[in-house]
Amino acid sequence: MSNTNTPPDRLSNDARSKFHDAALLERGVGIRFNGSERTNVEEYCISEGWIRVQAGRSLDRRGMPMTLKLRGTVEAWFQDSETQDATPAD
């Protein structure tokens, strides 16, 4: 990845996924979906334009939360870089 302030195209909270990266998740990733900021995103893909969110309290047969795939415009950013940008440079 050339720019360390740009999140990957796809990222997942699920440790079993090949798109999971704990180091990136520790930085905090902000997601804006169709113009509104979301805090309940389990997985996202910017290029394909979708996010996965929990479907209430439902669990699948493995005890993992059931998710819904929502399609739309996805924007992602690192929340730690947001705070660095907000500090005044004197």
PDB file of N, CA, C and O in Angstrom:
ATOM      1  N   MET A   1       0.858  -1.166   0.000  1.00  0.00           N
ATOM      2  CA  MET A   1       0.000   0.000   0.000  1.00  0.00           C
ATOM      3  C   MET A   1       0.906   1.231   0.000  1.00  0.00           C
ATOM      4  O   MET A   1       1.768   1.375   0.868  1.00  0.00           O
ATOM      5  N   SER A   2       0.709   2.107  -0.966  1.00  0.00           N
ATOM      6  CA  SER A   2       1.597   3.247  -1.121  1.00  0.00           C
ATOM      7  C   SER A   2       1.294   4.371  -0.132  1.00  0.00           C
ATOM      8  O   SER A   2       2.223   4.980   0.399  1.00  0.00           O
ATOM      9  N   ASN A   3       0.054   4.653   0.121  1.00  0.00           N
ATOM     10  CA  ASN A   3      -0.320   5.743   1.011  1.00  0.00           C
ATOM     11  C   ASN A   3      -0.824   5.169   2.329  1.00  0.00           C
ATOM     12  O   ASN A   3      -1.836   4.469   2.350  1.00  0.00           O
ATOM     13  N   THR A   4      -0.133   5.455   3.427  1.00  0.00           N
ATOM     14  CA  THR A   4      -0.508   4.885   4.721  1.00  0.00           C
ATOM     15  C   THR A   4      -1.757   5.527   5.302  1.00  0.00           C
ATOM     16  O   THR A   4      -2.302   5.018   6.281  1.00  0.00           O
ATOM     17  N   ASN A   5      -2.232   6.640   4.725  1.00  0.00           N
ATOM     18  CA  ASN A   5      -3.447   7.289   5.212  1.00  0.00           C
ATOM     19  C   ASN A   5      -4.682   6.882   4.424  1.00  0.00           C
ATOM     20  O   ASN A   5      -5.759   7.440   4.633  1.00  0.00           O
ATOM     21  N   THR A   6      -4.542   5.919   3.523  1.00  0.00           N
ATOM     22  CA  THR A   6      -5.666   5.434   2.738  1.00  0.00           C
ATOM     23  C   THR A   6      -5.995   4.004   3.158  1.00  0.00           C
ATOM     24  O   THR A   6      -5.138   3.127   3.054  1.00  0.00           O
ATOM     25  N   PRO A   7      -7.211   3.750   3.630  1.00  0.00           N
ATOM     26  CA  PRO A   7      -7.586   2.385   4.011  1.00  0.00           C
ATOM     27  C   PRO A   7      -7.642   1.481   2.780  1.00  0.00           C
ATOM     28  O   PRO A   7      -7.760   1.969   1.656  1.00  0.00           O
ATOM     29  N   PRO A   8      -7.559   0.171   2.989  1.00  0.00           N
ATOM     30  CA  PRO A   8      -7.638  -0.750   1.861  1.00  0.00           C
ATOM     31  C   PRO A   8      -9.018  -0.742   1.213  1.00  0.00           C
ATOM     32  O   PRO A   8      -9.989  -0.265   1.801  1.00  0.00           O
ATOM     33  N   ASP A   9      -9.095  -1.272   0.004  1.00  0.00           N
ATOM     34  CA  ASP A   9     -10.361  -1.333  -0.723  1.00  0.00           C
ATOM     35  C   ASP A   9     -11.391  -2.175   0.021  1.00  0.00           C
ATOM     36  O   ASP A   9     -12.586  -1.885  -0.031  1.00  0.00           O
ATOM     37  N   ARG A  10     -10.933  -3.215   0.712  1.00  0.00           N
ATOM     38  CA  ARG A  10     -11.843  -4.110   1.429  1.00  0.00           C
ATOM     39  C   ARG A  10     -11.242  -4.466   2.782  1.00  0.00           C
ATOM     40  O   ARG A  10     -10.049  -4.756   2.881  1.00  0.00           O
ATOM     41  N   LEU A  11     -12.073  -4.444   3.825  1.00  0.00           N
ATOM     42  CA  LEU A  11     -11.614  -4.736   5.172  1.00  0.00           C
ATOM     43  C   LEU A  11     -12.753  -5.373   5.964  1.00  0.00           C
ATOM     44  O   LEU A  11     -13.915  -4.998   5.804  1.00  0.00           O
ATOM     45  N   SER A  12     -12.412  -6.343   6.825  1.00  0.00           N
ATOM     46  CA  SER A  12     -13.417  -7.067   7.597  1.00  0.00           C
ATOM     47  C   SER A  12     -13.043  -7.096   9.076  1.00  0.00           C
ATOM     48  O   SER A  12     -11.863  -7.134   9.422  1.00  0.00           O
ATOM     49  N   ASN A  13     -14.060  -7.078   9.951  1.00  0.00           N
ATOM     50  CA  ASN A  13     -13.856  -7.234  11.392  1.00  0.00           C
ATOM     51  C   ASN A  13     -13.670  -8.690  11.794  1.00  0.00           C
ATOM     52  O   ASN A  13     -13.122  -8.969  12.861  1.00  0.00           O
ATOM     53  N   ASP A  14     -14.117  -9.621  10.959  1.00  0.00           N
ATOM     54  CA  ASP A  14     -14.093 -11.049  11.261  1.00  0.00           C
ATOM     55  C   ASP A  14     -12.670 -11.591  11.118  1.00  0.00           C
ATOM     56  O   ASP A  14     -12.095 -11.552  10.031  1.00  0.00           O
ATOM     57  N   ALA A  15     -12.108 -12.093  12.213  1.00  0.00           N
ATOM     58  CA  ALA A  15     -10.731 -12.602  12.213  1.00  0.00           C
ATOM     59  C   ALA A  15     -10.548 -13.802  11.292  1.00  0.00           C
ATOM     60  O   ALA A  15      -9.420 -14.103  10.900  1.00  0.00           O
ATOM     61  N   ARG A  16     -11.626 -14.492  10.937  1.00  0.00           N
ATOM     62  CA  ARG A  16     -11.520 -15.654  10.038  1.00  0.00           C
ATOM     63  C   ARG A  16     -11.435 -15.252   8.571  1.00  0.00           C
ATOM     64  O   ARG A  16     -11.109 -16.082   7.722  1.00  0.00           O
ATOM     65  N   SER A  17     -11.720 -14.004   8.264  1.00  0.00           N
ATOM     66  CA  SER A  17     -11.727 -13.532   6.877  1.00  0.00           C
ATOM     67  C   SER A  17     -10.309 -13.239   6.392  1.00  0.00           C
ATOM     68  O   SER A  17      -9.452 -12.818   7.168  1.00  0.00           O
ATOM     69  N   LYS A  18     -10.074 -13.467   5.098  1.00  0.00           N
ATOM     70  CA  LYS A  18      -8.764 -13.134   4.533  1.00  0.00           C
ATOM     71  C   LYS A  18      -8.599 -11.620   4.380  1.00  0.00           C
ATOM     72  O   LYS A  18      -7.497 -11.148   4.099  1.00  0.00           O
ATOM     73  N   PHE A  19      -9.675 -10.857   4.559  1.00  0.00           N
ATOM     74  CA  PHE A  19      -9.627  -9.403   4.466  1.00  0.00           C
ATOM     75  C   PHE A  19      -9.498  -8.738   5.836  1.00  0.00           C
ATOM     76  O   PHE A  19      -9.627  -7.518   5.944  1.00  0.00           O
ATOM     77  N   HIS A  20      -9.246  -9.521   6.874  1.00  0.00           N
ATOM     78  CA  HIS A  20      -9.074  -9.005   8.239  1.00  0.00           C
ATOM     79  C   HIS A  20      -7.631  -8.551   8.421  1.00  0.00           C
ATOM     80  O   HIS A  20      -6.705  -9.270   8.045  1.00  0.00           O
ATOM     81  N   ASP A  21      -7.429  -7.368   8.992  1.00  0.00           N
ATOM     82  CA  ASP A  21      -6.093  -6.856   9.312  1.00  0.00           C
ATOM     83  C   ASP A  21      -6.200  -6.118  10.643  1.00  0.00           C
ATOM     84  O   ASP A  21      -6.663  -4.979  10.697  1.00  0.00           O
ATOM     85  N   ALA A  22      -5.773  -6.773  11.703  1.00  0.00           N
ATOM     86  CA  ALA A  22      -5.923  -6.229  13.055  1.00  0.00           C
ATOM     87  C   ALA A  22      -5.189  -4.905  13.223  1.00  0.00           C
ATOM     88  O   ALA A  22      -5.687  -4.012  13.908  1.00  0.00           O
ATOM     89  N   ALA A  23      -4.022  -4.760  12.617  1.00  0.00           N
ATOM     90  CA  ALA A  23      -3.241  -3.526  12.762  1.00  0.00           C
ATOM     91  C   ALA A  23      -4.000  -2.337  12.175  1.00  0.00           C
ATOM     92  O   ALA A  23      -3.993  -1.250  12.754  1.00  0.00           O
ATOM     93  N   LEU A  24      -4.648  -2.533  11.041  1.00  0.00           N
ATOM     94  CA  LEU A  24      -5.423  -1.451  10.428  1.00  0.00           C
ATOM     95  C   LEU A  24      -6.668  -1.136  11.242  1.00  0.00           C
ATOM     96  O   LEU A  24      -7.044   0.028  11.377  1.00  0.00           O
ATOM     97  N   LEU A  25      -7.311  -2.165  11.786  1.00  0.00           N
ATOM     98  CA  LEU A  25      -8.520  -1.950  12.587  1.00  0.00           C
ATOM     99  C   LEU A  25      -8.213  -1.202  13.875  1.00  0.00           C
ATOM    100  O   LEU A  25      -9.054  -0.447  14.364  1.00  0.00           O
ATOM    101  N   GLU A  26      -7.013  -1.400  14.439  1.00  0.00           N
ATOM    102  CA  GLU A  26      -6.619  -0.685  15.657  1.00  0.00           C
ATOM    103  C   GLU A  26      -6.519   0.816  15.415  1.00  0.00           C
ATOM    104  O   GLU A  26      -6.744   1.613  16.325  1.00  0.00           O
ATOM    105  N   ARG A  27      -6.180   1.198  14.187  1.00  0.00           N
ATOM    106  CA  ARG A  27      -6.096   2.630  13.852  1.00  0.00           C
ATOM    107  C   ARG A  27      -7.477   3.281  13.850  1.00  0.00           C
ATOM    108  O   ARG A  27      -7.589   4.496  14.010  1.00  0.00           O
ATOM    109  N   GLY A  28      -8.512   2.495  13.673  1.00  0.00           N
ATOM    110  CA  GLY A  28      -9.875   3.018  13.618  1.00  0.00           C
ATOM    111  C   GLY A  28     -10.213   3.440  12.200  1.00  0.00           C
ATOM    112  O   GLY A  28      -9.578   4.337  11.646  1.00  0.00           O
ATOM    113  N   VAL A  29     -11.198   2.804  11.619  1.00  0.00           N
ATOM    114  CA  VAL A  29     -11.611   3.112  10.253  1.00  0.00           C
ATOM    115  C   VAL A  29     -13.005   3.713  10.292  1.00  0.00           C
ATOM    116  O   VAL A  29     -13.940   3.099  10.805  1.00  0.00           O
ATOM    117  N   GLY A  30     -13.140   4.909   9.752  1.00  0.00           N
ATOM    118  CA  GLY A  30     -14.442   5.553   9.652  1.00  0.00           C
ATOM    119  C   GLY A  30     -15.083   5.192   8.316  1.00  0.00           C
ATOM    120  O   GLY A  30     -14.396   5.116   7.298  1.00  0.00           O
ATOM    121  N   ILE A  31     -16.391   4.972   8.316  1.00  0.00           N
ATOM    122  CA  ILE A  31     -17.111   4.604   7.092  1.00  0.00           C
ATOM    123  C   ILE A  31     -18.272   5.572   6.889  1.00  0.00           C
ATOM    124  O   ILE A  31     -19.057   5.827   7.803  1.00  0.00           O
ATOM    125  N   ARG A  32     -18.363   6.099   5.685  1.00  0.00           N
ATOM    126  CA  ARG A  32     -19.517   6.910   5.279  1.00  0.00           C
ATOM    127  C   ARG A  32     -20.211   6.126   4.169  1.00  0.00           C
ATOM    128  O   ARG A  32     -19.602   5.811   3.146  1.00  0.00           O
ATOM    129  N   PHE A  33     -21.496   5.811   4.380  1.00  0.00           N
ATOM    130  CA  PHE A  33     -22.274   5.028   3.432  1.00  0.00           C
ATOM    131  C   PHE A  33     -23.452   5.861   2.959  1.00  0.00           C
ATOM    132  O   PHE A  33     -24.291   6.273   3.761  1.00  0.00           O
ATOM    133  N   ASN A  34     -23.516   6.108   1.668  1.00  0.00           N
ATOM    134  CA  ASN A  34     -24.570   6.941   1.068  1.00  0.00           C
ATOM    135  C   ASN A  34     -24.719   8.283   1.777  1.00  0.00           C
ATOM    136  O   ASN A  34     -25.830   8.771   1.986  1.00  0.00           O
ATOM    137  N   GLY A  35     -23.580   8.871   2.143  1.00  0.00           N
ATOM    138  CA  GLY A  35     -23.586  10.207   2.728  1.00  0.00           C
ATOM    139  C   GLY A  35     -23.724  10.287   4.234  1.00  0.00           C
ATOM    140  O   GLY A  35     -23.594  11.376   4.794  1.00  0.00           O
ATOM    141  N   SER A  36     -23.985   9.162   4.923  1.00  0.00           N
ATOM    142  CA  SER A  36     -24.101   9.217   6.389  1.00  0.00           C
ATOM    143  C   SER A  36     -23.048   8.314   7.027  1.00  0.00           C
ATOM    144  O   SER A  36     -22.755   7.225   6.533  1.00  0.00           O
ATOM    145  N   GLU A  37     -22.490   8.793   8.136  1.00  0.00           N
ATOM    146  CA  GLU A  37     -21.449   8.050   8.827  1.00  0.00           C
ATOM    147  C   GLU A  37     -22.055   6.856   9.553  1.00  0.00           C
ATOM    148  O   GLU A  37     -23.071   6.983  10.237  1.00  0.00           O
ATOM    149  N   ARG A  38     -21.420   5.690   9.397  1.00  0.00           N
ATOM    150  CA  ARG A  38     -21.911   4.454  10.022  1.00  0.00           C
ATOM    151  C   ARG A  38     -20.879   3.937  11.008  1.00  0.00           C
ATOM    152  O   ARG A  38     -19.676   3.998  10.754  1.00  0.00           O
ATOM    153  N   THR A  39     -21.361   3.423  12.145  1.00  0.00           N
ATOM    154  CA  THR A  39     -20.459   2.863  13.152  1.00  0.00           C
ATOM    155  C   THR A  39     -20.663   1.367  13.339  1.00  0.00           C
ATOM    156  O   THR A  39     -19.950   0.749  14.130  1.00  0.00           O
ATOM    157  N   ASN A  40     -21.614   0.772  12.635  1.00  0.00           N
ATOM    158  CA  ASN A  40     -21.942  -0.643  12.833  1.00  0.00           C
ATOM    159  C   ASN A  40     -21.542  -1.518  11.645  1.00  0.00           C
ATOM    160  O   ASN A  40     -22.169  -2.550  11.409  1.00  0.00           O
ATOM    161  N   VAL A  41     -20.524  -1.131  10.905  1.00  0.00           N
ATOM    162  CA  VAL A  41     -20.113  -1.857   9.705  1.00  0.00           C
ATOM    163  C   VAL A  41     -19.202  -3.022  10.094  1.00  0.00           C
ATOM    164  O   VAL A  41     -18.206  -2.832  10.792  1.00  0.00           O
ATOM    165  N   GLU A  42     -19.548  -4.224   9.641  1.00  0.00           N
ATOM    166  CA  GLU A  42     -18.745  -5.422   9.891  1.00  0.00           C
ATOM    167  C   GLU A  42     -17.684  -5.614   8.807  1.00  0.00           C
ATOM    168  O   GLU A  42     -16.580  -6.076   9.095  1.00  0.00           O
ATOM    169  N   GLU A  43     -18.012  -5.266   7.577  1.00  0.00           N
ATOM    170  CA  GLU A  43     -17.102  -5.429   6.443  1.00  0.00           C
ATOM    171  C   GLU A  43     -17.521  -4.434   5.375  1.00  0.00           C
ATOM    172  O   GLU A  43     -18.694  -4.074   5.281  1.00  0.00           O
ATOM    173  N   TYR A  44     -16.558  -3.986   4.565  1.00  0.00           N
ATOM    174  CA  TYR A  44     -16.886  -3.077   3.476  1.00  0.00           C
ATOM    175  C   TYR A  44     -16.025  -3.368   2.258  1.00  0.00           C
ATOM    176  O   TYR A  44     -14.961  -3.977   2.369  1.00  0.00           O
ATOM    177  N   CYS A  45     -16.497  -2.926   1.087  1.00  0.00           N
ATOM    178  CA  CYS A  45     -15.729  -2.983  -0.146  1.00  0.00           C
ATOM    179  C   CYS A  45     -16.045  -1.718  -0.931  1.00  0.00           C
ATOM    180  O   CYS A  45     -17.176  -1.518  -1.373  1.00  0.00           O
ATOM    181  N   ILE A  46     -15.037  -0.863  -1.103  1.00  0.00           N
ATOM    182  CA  ILE A  46     -15.241   0.418  -1.773  1.00  0.00           C
ATOM    183  C   ILE A  46     -15.484   0.225  -3.266  1.00  0.00           C
ATOM    184  O   ILE A  46     -16.410   0.817  -3.820  1.00  0.00           O
ATOM    185  N   SER A  47     -14.661  -0.601  -3.929  1.00  0.00           N
ATOM    186  CA  SER A  47     -14.757  -0.747  -5.381  1.00  0.00           C
ATOM    187  C   SER A  47     -16.070  -1.398  -5.825  1.00  0.00           C
ATOM    188  O   SER A  47     -16.597  -1.065  -6.887  1.00  0.00           O
ATOM    189  N   GLU A  48     -16.598  -2.322  -5.020  1.00  0.00           N
ATOM    190  CA  GLU A  48     -17.854  -2.987  -5.369  1.00  0.00           C
ATOM    191  C   GLU A  48     -19.057  -2.231  -4.813  1.00  0.00           C
ATOM    192  O   GLU A  48     -20.187  -2.518  -5.208  1.00  0.00           O
ATOM    193  N   GLY A  49     -18.849  -1.274  -3.907  1.00  0.00           N
ATOM    194  CA  GLY A  49     -19.914  -0.431  -3.385  1.00  0.00           C
ATOM    195  C   GLY A  49     -20.885  -1.137  -2.460  1.00  0.00           C
ATOM    196  O   GLY A  49     -22.094  -1.093  -2.687  1.00  0.00           O
ATOM    197  N   TRP A  50     -20.370  -1.802  -1.395  1.00  0.00           N
ATOM    198  CA  TRP A  50     -21.261  -2.435  -0.423  1.00  0.00           C
ATOM    199  C   TRP A  50     -20.630  -2.436   0.963  1.00  0.00           C
ATOM    200  O   TRP A  50     -19.415  -2.313   1.122  1.00  0.00           O
ATOM    201  N   ILE A  51     -21.511  -2.582   1.971  1.00  0.00           N
ATOM    202  CA  ILE A  51     -21.097  -2.788   3.359  1.00  0.00           C
ATOM    203  C   ILE A  51     -21.913  -3.943   3.923  1.00  0.00           C
ATOM    204  O   ILE A  51     -22.992  -4.253   3.419  1.00  0.00           O
ATOM    205  N   ARG A  52     -21.401  -4.570   4.959  1.00  0.00           N
ATOM    206  CA  ARG A  52     -22.146  -5.592   5.692  1.00  0.00           C
ATOM    207  C   ARG A  52     -22.391  -5.066   7.096  1.00  0.00           C
ATOM    208  O   ARG A  52     -21.474  -4.584   7.761  1.00  0.00           O
ATOM    209  N   VAL A  53     -23.645  -5.165   7.541  1.00  0.00           N
ATOM    210  CA  VAL A  53     -24.030  -4.743   8.891  1.00  0.00           C
ATOM    211  C   VAL A  53     -24.772  -5.882   9.570  1.00  0.00           C
ATOM    212  O   VAL A  53     -25.343  -6.748   8.907  1.00  0.00           O
ATOM    213  N   GLN A  54     -24.759  -5.874  10.901  1.00  0.00           N
ATOM    214  CA  GLN A  54     -25.464  -6.912  11.663  1.00  0.00           C
ATOM    215  C   GLN A  54     -26.965  -6.811  11.436  1.00  0.00           C
ATOM    216  O   GLN A  54     -27.522  -5.719  11.330  1.00  0.00           O
ATOM    217  N   ALA A  55     -27.607  -7.974  11.364  1.00  0.00           N
ATOM    218  CA  ALA A  55     -29.061  -8.055  11.207  1.00  0.00           C
ATOM    219  C   ALA A  55     -29.685  -8.283  12.582  1.00  0.00           C
ATOM    220  O   ALA A  55     -30.069  -9.404  12.916  1.00  0.00           O
ATOM    221  N   GLY A  56     -29.783  -7.230  13.370  1.00  0.00           N
ATOM    222  CA  GLY A  56     -30.361  -7.339  14.705  1.00  0.00           C
ATOM    223  C   GLY A  56     -29.514  -8.210  15.609  1.00  0.00           C
ATOM    224  O   GLY A  56     -28.287  -8.116  15.602  1.00  0.00           O
ATOM    225  N   ARG A  57     -30.172  -9.059  16.391  1.00  0.00           N
ATOM    226  CA  ARG A  57     -29.461  -9.950  17.319  1.00  0.00           C
ATOM    227  C   ARG A  57     -29.391 -11.375  16.809  1.00  0.00           C
ATOM    228  O   ARG A  57     -28.996 -12.277  17.547  1.00  0.00           O
ATOM    229  N   SER A  58     -29.768 -11.591  15.559  1.00  0.00           N
ATOM    230  CA  SER A  58     -29.786 -12.941  14.985  1.00  0.00           C
ATOM    231  C   SER A  58     -28.381 -13.505  14.850  1.00  0.00           C
ATOM    232  O   SER A  58     -27.442 -12.795  14.490  1.00  0.00           O
ATOM    233  N   LEU A  59     -28.252 -14.808  15.147  1.00  0.00           N
ATOM    234  CA  LEU A  59     -26.979 -15.503  15.021  1.00  0.00           C
ATOM    235  C   LEU A  59     -27.119 -16.642  14.018  1.00  0.00           C
ATOM    236  O   LEU A  59     -28.191 -17.229  13.873  1.00  0.00           O
ATOM    237  N   ASP A  60     -26.016 -16.949  13.325  1.00  0.00           N
ATOM    238  CA  ASP A  60     -26.048 -18.089  12.418  1.00  0.00           C
ATOM    239  C   ASP A  60     -25.756 -19.372  13.208  1.00  0.00           C
ATOM    240  O   ASP A  60     -25.613 -19.325  14.429  1.00  0.00           O
ATOM    241  N   ARG A  61     -25.669 -20.497  12.529  1.00  0.00           N
ATOM    242  CA  ARG A  61     -25.497 -21.779  13.239  1.00  0.00           C
ATOM    243  C   ARG A  61     -24.138 -21.920  13.902  1.00  0.00           C
ATOM    244  O   ARG A  61     -23.950 -22.812  14.730  1.00  0.00           O
ATOM    245  N   ARG A  62     -23.182 -21.060  13.557  1.00  0.00           N
ATOM    246  CA  ARG A  62     -21.865 -21.080  14.193  1.00  0.00           C
ATOM    247  C   ARG A  62     -21.771 -20.078  15.344  1.00  0.00           C
ATOM    248  O   ARG A  62     -20.714 -19.939  15.961  1.00  0.00           O
ATOM    249  N   GLY A  63     -22.876 -19.378  15.635  1.00  0.00           N
ATOM    250  CA  GLY A  63     -22.899 -18.410  16.717  1.00  0.00           C
ATOM    251  C   GLY A  63     -22.392 -17.032  16.343  1.00  0.00           C
ATOM    252  O   GLY A  63     -22.195 -16.179  17.209  1.00  0.00           O
ATOM    253  N   MET A  64     -22.179 -16.812  15.057  1.00  0.00           N
ATOM    254  CA  MET A  64     -21.719 -15.509  14.571  1.00  0.00           C
ATOM    255  C   MET A  64     -22.930 -14.659  14.191  1.00  0.00           C
ATOM    256  O   MET A  64     -23.962 -15.204  13.800  1.00  0.00           O
ATOM    257  N   PRO A  65     -22.822 -13.341  14.298  1.00  0.00           N
ATOM    258  CA  PRO A  65     -23.956 -12.477  13.941  1.00  0.00           C
ATOM    259  C   PRO A  65     -24.299 -12.600  12.456  1.00  0.00           C
ATOM    260  O   PRO A  65     -23.410 -12.672  11.608  1.00  0.00           O
ATOM    261  N   MET A  66     -25.592 -12.623  12.155  1.00  0.00           N
ATOM    262  CA  MET A  66     -26.027 -12.628  10.759  1.00  0.00           C
ATOM    263  C   MET A  66     -25.880 -11.210  10.232  1.00  0.00           C
ATOM    264  O   MET A  66     -26.078 -10.242  10.967  1.00  0.00           O
ATOM    265  N   THR A  67     -25.532 -11.093   8.957  1.00  0.00           N
ATOM    266  CA  THR A  67     -25.294  -9.775   8.377  1.00  0.00           C
ATOM    267  C   THR A  67     -26.126  -9.569   7.121  1.00  0.00           C
ATOM    268  O   THR A  67     -26.555 -10.516   6.463  1.00  0.00           O
ATOM    269  N   LEU A  68     -26.337  -8.292   6.817  1.00  0.00           N
ATOM    270  CA  LEU A  68     -27.014  -7.884   5.593  1.00  0.00           C
ATOM    271  C   LEU A  68     -26.013  -7.131   4.732  1.00  0.00           C
ATOM    272  O   LEU A  68     -25.200  -6.362   5.245  1.00  0.00           O
ATOM    273  N   LYS A  69     -26.073  -7.354   3.418  1.00  0.00           N
ATOM    274  CA  LYS A  69     -25.226  -6.599   2.506  1.00  0.00           C
ATOM    275  C   LYS A  69     -26.049  -5.450   1.942  1.00  0.00           C
ATOM    276  O   LYS A  69     -27.092  -5.664   1.324  1.00  0.00           O
ATOM    277  N   LEU A  70     -25.571  -4.226   2.161  1.00  0.00           N
ATOM    278  CA  LEU A  70     -26.236  -3.030   1.657  1.00  0.00           C
ATOM    279  C   LEU A  70     -25.372  -2.438   0.553  1.00  0.00           C
ATOM    280  O   LEU A  70     -24.155  -2.327   0.705  1.00  0.00           O
ATOM    281  N   ARG A  71     -25.993  -2.058  -0.551  1.00  0.00           N
ATOM    282  CA  ARG A  71     -25.253  -1.507  -1.692  1.00  0.00           C
ATOM    283  C   ARG A  71     -25.429  -0.002  -1.772  1.00  0.00           C
ATOM    284  O   ARG A  71     -26.518   0.521  -1.533  1.00  0.00           O
ATOM    285  N   GLY A  72     -24.343   0.694  -2.112  1.00  0.00           N
ATOM    286  CA  GLY A  72     -24.380   2.147  -2.245  1.00  0.00           C
ATOM    287  C   GLY A  72     -22.973   2.704  -2.349  1.00  0.00           C
ATOM    288  O   GLY A  72     -22.029   1.976  -2.656  1.00  0.00           O
ATOM    289  N   THR A  73     -22.836   3.995  -2.093  1.00  0.00           N
ATOM    290  CA  THR A  73     -21.546   4.677  -2.152  1.00  0.00           C
ATOM    291  C   THR A  73     -20.826   4.529  -0.817  1.00  0.00           C
ATOM    292  O   THR A  73     -21.367   4.880   0.231  1.00  0.00           O
ATOM    293  N   VAL A  74     -19.595   4.003  -0.864  1.00  0.00           N
ATOM    294  CA  VAL A  74     -18.818   3.735   0.347  1.00  0.00           C
ATOM    295  C   VAL A  74     -17.560   4.604   0.338  1.00  0.00           C
ATOM    296  O   VAL A  74     -16.819   4.626  -0.645  1.00  0.00           O
ATOM    297  N   GLU A  75     -17.326   5.316   1.438  1.00  0.00           N
ATOM    298  CA  GLU A  75     -16.095   6.086   1.643  1.00  0.00           C
ATOM    299  C   GLU A  75     -15.482   5.617   2.952  1.00  0.00           C
ATOM    300  O   GLU A  75     -16.196   5.388   3.928  1.00  0.00           O
ATOM    301  N   ALA A  76     -14.149   5.473   2.975  1.00  0.00           N
ATOM    302  CA  ALA A  76     -13.457   5.022   4.191  1.00  0.00           C
ATOM    303  C   ALA A  76     -12.263   5.929   4.465  1.00  0.00           C
ATOM    304  O   ALA A  76     -11.649   6.460   3.540  1.00  0.00           O
ATOM    305  N   TRP A  77     -11.938   6.103   5.754  1.00  0.00           N
ATOM    306  CA  TRP A  77     -10.780   6.877   6.161  1.00  0.00           C
ATOM    307  C   TRP A  77     -10.306   6.354   7.503  1.00  0.00           C
ATOM    308  O   TRP A  77     -11.062   5.727   8.245  1.00  0.00           O
ATOM    309  N   PHE A  78      -9.035   6.622   7.805  1.00  0.00           N
ATOM    310  CA  PHE A  78      -8.495   6.258   9.112  1.00  0.00           C
ATOM    311  C   PHE A  78      -8.813   7.366  10.093  1.00  0.00           C
ATOM    312  O   PHE A  78      -8.556   8.537   9.814  1.00  0.00           O
ATOM    313  N   GLN A  79      -9.368   7.011  11.236  1.00  0.00           N
ATOM    314  CA  GLN A  79      -9.755   8.007  12.230  1.00  0.00           C
ATOM    315  C   GLN A  79      -8.545   8.612  12.922  1.00  0.00           C
ATOM    316  O   GLN A  79      -8.622   9.750  13.386  1.00  0.00           O
ATOM    317  N   ASP A  80      -7.430   7.896  13.010  1.00  0.00           N
ATOM    318  CA  ASP A  80      -6.247   8.481  13.643  1.00  0.00           C
ATOM    319  C   ASP A  80      -5.623   9.560  12.765  1.00  0.00           C
ATOM    320  O   ASP A  80      -5.031  10.501  13.295  1.00  0.00           O
ATOM    321  N   SER A  81      -5.733   9.459  11.452  1.00  0.00           N
ATOM    322  CA  SER A  81      -5.206  10.512  10.578  1.00  0.00           C
ATOM    323  C   SER A  81      -6.102  11.746  10.629  1.00  0.00           C
ATOM    324  O   SER A  81      -5.644  12.864  10.394  1.00  0.00           O
ATOM    325  N   GLU A  82      -7.381  11.537  10.937  1.00  0.00           N
ATOM    326  CA  GLU A  82      -8.330  12.641  11.082  1.00  0.00           C
ATOM    327  C   GLU A  82      -7.934  13.524  12.251  1.00  0.00           C
ATOM    328  O   GLU A  82      -8.029  14.748  12.161  1.00  0.00           O
ATOM    329  N   THR A  83      -7.488  12.921  13.353  1.00  0.00           N
ATOM    330  CA  THR A  83      -7.079  13.711  14.515  1.00  0.00           C
ATOM    331  C   THR A  83      -5.745  14.414  14.261  1.00  0.00           C
ATOM    332  O   THR A  83      -5.524  15.509  14.778  1.00  0.00           O
ATOM    333  N   GLN A  84      -4.861  13.812  13.483  1.00  0.00           N
ATOM    334  CA  GLN A  84      -3.603  14.463  13.148  1.00  0.00           C
ATOM    335  C   GLN A  84      -3.837  15.688  12.279  1.00  0.00           C
ATOM    336  O   GLN A  84      -3.149  16.698  12.428  1.00  0.00           O
ATOM    337  N   ASP A  85      -4.816  15.604  11.362  1.00  0.00           N
ATOM    338  CA  ASP A  85      -5.145  16.723  10.494  1.00  0.00           C
ATOM    339  C   ASP A  85      -5.769  17.865  11.274  1.00  0.00           C
ATOM    340  O   ASP A  85      -5.636  19.023  10.879  1.00  0.00           O
ATOM    341  N   ALA A  86      -6.454  17.562  12.383  1.00  0.00           N
ATOM    342  CA  ALA A  86      -7.162  18.579  13.152  1.00  0.00           C
ATOM    343  C   ALA A  86      -6.234  19.357  14.090  1.00  0.00           C
ATOM    344  O   ALA A  86      -6.607  20.430  14.564  1.00  0.00           O
ATOM    345  N   THR A  87      -5.030  18.837  14.366  1.00  0.00           N
ATOM    346  CA  THR A  87      -4.130  19.543  15.266  1.00  0.00           C
ATOM    347  C   THR A  87      -3.494  20.723  14.552  1.00  0.00           C
ATOM    348  O   THR A  87      -3.044  20.586  13.414  1.00  0.00           O
ATOM    349  N   PRO A  88      -3.449  21.872  15.198  1.00  0.00           N
ATOM    350  CA  PRO A  88      -2.876  23.063  14.547  1.00  0.00           C
ATOM    351  C   PRO A  88      -1.363  22.937  14.399  1.00  0.00           C
ATOM    352  O   PRO A  88      -0.691  22.443  15.304  1.00  0.00           O
ATOM    353  N   ALA A  89      -0.831  23.374  13.281  1.00  0.00           N
ATOM    354  CA  ALA A  89       0.609  23.342  13.034  1.00  0.00           C
ATOM    355  C   ALA A  89       1.182  24.737  13.257  1.00  0.00           C
ATOM    356  O   ALA A  89       1.106  25.601  12.384  1.00  0.00           O
ATOM    357  N   ASP A  90       1.754  24.942  14.440  1.00  0.00           N
ATOM    358  CA  ASP A  90       2.324  26.269  14.781  1.00  0.00           C
ATOM    359  C   ASP A  90       3.796  26.305  14.482  1.00  0.00           C
ATOM    360  O   ASP A  90       4.445  27.327  14.700  1.00  0.00           O
TER     361      ASP A  90
END
